[in-house]
Amino acid sequence: MTDARRSELETLIARTAMGDRDAFDRLYDATSAKLHAVCLSVLKDRPEAEETLQEVYIRVWQSAARYASNGLSP
């Protein structure tokens, strides 16, 4: 992940933590395809992967304020 990409994601997470729905939508658009592929690879069941993805983003919305930038990939 490039520094610019990391910075963009950190900014989107910080804005999401402040309740910015547009930032959350942009974060989803930027990360959901890859995360869905991971869920599908692990679960081997499309409906289950989609449900898990939905649960992940609910938790992201609810806990974005607890994210601490530490140089590791989000």
C-alpha positions in Angstrom: 0.0 0.0 0.0 1.4 3.4 -0.9 1.8 6.2 1.6 -0.8 8.2 -0.3 -3.3 5.4 -0.3 -2.7 4.8 3.4 -3.2 8.5 4.1 -6.4 8.6 2.1 -7.8 5.6 4.0 -6.8 7.1 7.4 -8.5 10.4 6.4 -11.7 8.5 5.4 -11.7 6.6 8.7 -11.2 9.8 10.7 -14.0 11.5 8.9 -16.2 8.4 9.4 -15.5 8.5 13.1 -17.0 12.0 13.1 -20.2 10.7 11.5 -19.4 11.7 7.9 -21.6 9.4 5.8 -19.9 10.5 2.5 -16.5 9.5 3.9 -18.0 6.1 5.0 -19.4 5.6 1.5 -16.0 6.4 -0.1 -14.3 4.1 2.4 -16.7 1.3 1.4 -16.1 2.0 -2.3 -12.4 1.9 -1.8 -12.2 -1.3 0.2 -15.3 -3.5 -0.2 -14.3 -5.3 -3.4 -11.1 -6.6 -1.9 -12.7 -7.4 1.4 -15.6 -9.2 -0.3 -13.0 -11.3 -2.1 -11.3 -12.2 1.1 -14.7 -13.1 2.8 -15.7 -15.3 -0.2 -12.3 -17.0 -0.2 -12.5 -17.9 3.4 -16.2 -18.7 3.7 -16.7 -20.3 0.2 -20.4 -19.2 0.3 -21.5 -16.0 -1.5 -24.6 -15.2 0.7 -22.5 -15.8 3.9 -19.7 -13.6 2.5 -22.1 -10.8 1.7 -23.6 -11.0 5.2 -20.2 -11.0 6.8 -19.1 -8.0 4.6 -22.2 -6.1 5.8 -21.4 -6.9 9.4 -17.9 -5.7 9.0 -19.0 -2.3 7.7 -21.5 -1.9 10.4 -18.7 -2.4 12.9 -16.5 0.0 11.0 -19.2 2.7 11.2 -19.7 2.0 14.9 -16.1 1.8 16.0 -14.2 4.1 13.6 -13.3 6.4 16.5 -11.2 3.7 18.1 -9.0 3.3 15.0 -5.4 4.2 15.8 -3.0 5.0 13.0 0.0 2.9 13.7 1.6 2.3 10.3 -0.1 -1.0 9.8 -2.6 -1.6 7.0 -6.2 -1.0 8.1 
